[in-house]
Amino acid sequence: MSKQTVNFRSIGKISYADAWDLQEKLLAENVSIKLQSDRNTPSEEVPTANHLLFCEHPHVYTLGKSGKPEHLLIDEAARKELEIEYYKINRGGDITYHGPGQLVGYPILDLEKLKPDLSWYLRSLEEVVIRVIAHFGIAGDRLPGATGVWLEPESTKARKICAMGIRCRRWITMHGFALNVNTDLSYFDYIVPCGIDDKAVTSIQAETGYPVDMNEVQKLWIGYFEEVFSVTVK
């Protein structure tokens, strides 16, 4: 199978709703192409397009389809006073936070052209993040039974640095990851992050003690993404 190309777009600061609409549009375009293709056409010849979107969101909480609403710990009035939006969405996972200083990535990939295996896909996304944070001297790891990237996951100091949640339709992915770079971690105090109430949340800044250049993190992520997924980003 030939090396896949992924179209990269940095969409900057954007509302969660607008980014969600864009993802749904790109996913729908790819699904439509698959539905119109002859069933006997090899997957690598179906003209779907791979995309990688990077952005930052204003303060927002998102609740996955398997999440519990009670994991939002403040009422609507308090949330509005803090100017935090709230969406129930169609990815897997529980509740998480997105906001300034966080690198949010949405890969819209045709896994039939890479590897049609969701576990492989999630572990590969985690591997990209583990390599990125290692550049800053941070040792990332996995927590058995959970997604995302953790630090010291088996210890009492376990803390999550990157959350992940995806949706997949006809092997086209959407949603993705949220890596805490220079994130204000206090916004996690108002939720039970990812439904896990006995572990903390951290960021690259919190671990290194200094703010990190977001552009540098983006470039690192793209480079390691190309390595891990064996794709070309353009």
C-alpha positions in Angstrom: 0.0 0.0 0.0 1.4 3.4 -1.0 2.3 6.0 1.6 -0.7 8.2 2.4 -0.8 12.0 2.3 -2.5 13.9 5.1 -3.7 17.5 4.4 -2.8 19.7 7.3 -4.7 22.8 8.3 -4.1 25.0 11.4 -7.4 26.7 12.0 -6.3 28.8 15.0 -8.7 29.8 17.7 -12.1 28.6 16.8 -15.3 27.8 18.7 -15.9 24.2 19.5 -19.1 24.2 17.5 -17.5 25.5 14.3 -14.6 23.0 14.6 -17.1 20.2 15.2 -19.1 21.2 12.1 -15.9 21.2 10.0 -15.0 17.7 11.1 -18.5 16.4 10.4 -18.3 18.0 6.9 -14.9 16.3 6.1 -16.1 13.0 7.5 -19.4 13.2 5.5 -17.4 13.9 2.3 -15.3 10.9 2.8 -18.2 8.6 3.7 -20.0 9.8 0.6 -17.0 8.9 -1.6 -16.9 5.4 0.0 -20.6 4.9 -0.6 -20.4 5.9 -4.2 -17.3 3.7 -4.9 -17.7 0.2 -6.3 -17.5 -2.5 -3.6 -14.8 -4.3 -5.6 -12.5 -1.2 -5.7 -9.4 -1.8 -3.5 -9.5 0.5 -0.5 -6.2 2.3 -1.5 -7.9 3.3 -4.8 -11.0 4.9 -3.2 -10.4 8.7 -3.5 -11.0 9.6 0.2 -8.8 12.4 1.6 -7.0 12.4 5.0 -6.9 15.6 7.0 -5.2 16.8 10.2 -6.7 19.9 11.9 -5.0 21.8 14.7 -6.8 24.4 16.8 -7.3 26.0 20.2 -10.8 26.5 21.7 -12.3 29.0 24.0 -13.1 27.5 27.4 -15.4 24.5 26.8 -16.4 21.3 28.5 -17.4 18.4 26.2 -19.2 15.2 27.4 -18.7 12.0 25.4 -21.6 9.7 24.6 -20.6 7.3 27.4 -20.0 10.1 29.9 -22.0 11.0 33.0 -23.5 14.5 33.3 -22.8 14.5 37.0 -19.1 14.6 36.2 -19.7 18.3 35.5 -19.4 19.6 39.1 -20.8 23.1 38.7 -24.3 24.3 37.8 -25.3 26.1 34.7 -25.3 29.5 36.3 -21.7 29.1 37.6 -20.6 27.7 34.3 -22.0 30.7 32.4 -20.4 33.1 34.9 -17.1 31.5 34.2 -17.8 31.8 30.4 -17.4 28.1 29.8 -19.4 26.5 27.0 -20.7 22.9 27.3 -21.5 20.3 24.6 -22.7 16.8 24.7 -21.0 15.2 21.7 -20.7 12.0 19.7 -17.1 10.9 20.6 -16.3 8.1 23.0 -15.2 8.9 26.5 -16.4 11.0 29.4 -16.0 14.7 30.1 -13.0 16.8 29.4 -11.9 20.5 29.1 -10.6 22.4 26.1 -9.2 25.9 26.3 -6.4 28.4 25.5 -2.9 27.0 25.8 -4.0 23.5 24.7 -3.1 21.9 21.4 -6.3 20.2 20.1 -5.9 17.9 17.1 -8.6 16.4 14.9 -7.3 13.7 12.5 -9.8 12.8 9.8 -8.2 9.7 8.5 -9.3 6.8 6.4 -8.1 3.9 8.5 -8.7 1.4 5.6 -5.7 3.1 3.9 -3.6 2.8 7.1 -4.8 0.0 9.4 -8.4 -0.7 10.2 -7.9 -1.2 13.9 -9.1 1.3 16.5 -6.9 0.1 19.2 -3.8 0.5 16.9 -5.0 4.0 16.0 -5.4 5.1 19.6 -2.1 3.6 20.7 -0.4 5.3 17.7 -1.8 8.7 18.7 -0.6 8.1 22.2 2.9 7.2 20.8 3.1 10.5 18.9 2.3 12.4 22.1 4.8 10.4 24.1 7.5 11.3 21.7 6.5 15.0 21.6 6.7 15.4 25.4 9.9 13.4 25.6 11.5 16.3 23.7 10.8 18.4 26.8 12.3 15.8 29.2 8.9 14.5 30.2 8.4 10.7 30.4 4.9 9.9 29.1 3.3 6.5 29.6 0.0 4.6 29.2 -2.5 3.6 31.9 -3.9 0.1 31.3 -7.6 0.3 30.5 -7.6 4.0 29.7 -6.8 6.1 26.7 -4.5 9.2 26.6 -1.0 9.9 27.9 -0.1 9.8 31.5 2.9 10.5 33.8 3.8 8.0 36.5 0.5 6.2 35.8 1.0 3.4 38.3 2.0 5.7 41.2 0.1 8.0 43.6 1.4 10.9 41.6 -0.4 9.7 38.4 -1.5 12.6 36.2 -2.8 13.0 32.7 -1.2 15.3 30.2 -3.2 14.4 27.1 -6.8 13.3 26.7 -8.2 11.4 23.7 -11.6 10.5 22.4 -12.6 9.5 18.9 -15.5 8.6 16.6 -15.2 6.4 13.6 -17.7 5.8 10.7 -16.9 3.5 7.9 -13.3 3.6 9.1 -13.2 7.4 8.8 -12.1 9.0 12.1 -12.9 12.3 13.7 -12.4 14.0 17.1 -8.9 13.3 18.5 -6.6 14.5 21.2 -6.1 17.5 23.5 -2.5 18.0 24.8 -2.1 20.4 27.7 0.8 22.7 26.7 0.3 26.0 28.6 -3.2 25.2 29.8 -4.8 26.9 32.9 -5.4 23.6 34.8 -7.8 25.2 37.3 -10.6 24.6 34.8 -10.3 20.9 35.4 -11.3 21.5 39.0 -14.9 21.9 38.0 -15.2 18.4 36.3 -14.2 14.8 36.9 -11.7 14.7 34.0 -12.4 11.7 31.8 -14.5 10.3 34.6 -11.4 9.5 36.7 -11.7 11.0 40.1 -8.5 9.8 41.8 -5.8 11.1 39.4 -4.6 14.6 38.6 -4.1 16.6 35.4 -0.9 18.3 34.2 0.6 20.2 31.3 4.0 20.6 29.6 4.3 24.0 31.3 3.5 22.5 34.8 6.1 19.8 34.3 8.9 22.0 32.9 8.3 25.1 34.9 8.2 27.4 31.9 5.7 28.3 29.1 6.4 26.4 25.8 6.1 27.7 22.3 2.9 26.3 20.8 4.3 26.4 17.2 7.3 24.3 18.3 4.9 21.7 19.8 2.8 21.6 16.6 5.9 21.1 14.4 7.1 18.3 16.7 3.7 16.6 16.7 3.5 16.7 12.9 7.0 15.2 12.6 6.4 12.4 15.0 2.9 11.8 13.4 4.6 11.3 10.1 7.1 8.8 11.7 4.5 6.8 13.7 1.8 6.6 11.0 4.2 6.4 8.0 2.4 9.3 6.2 3.4 12.5 4.6 1.8 15.7 5.9 1.5 18.6 3.5 
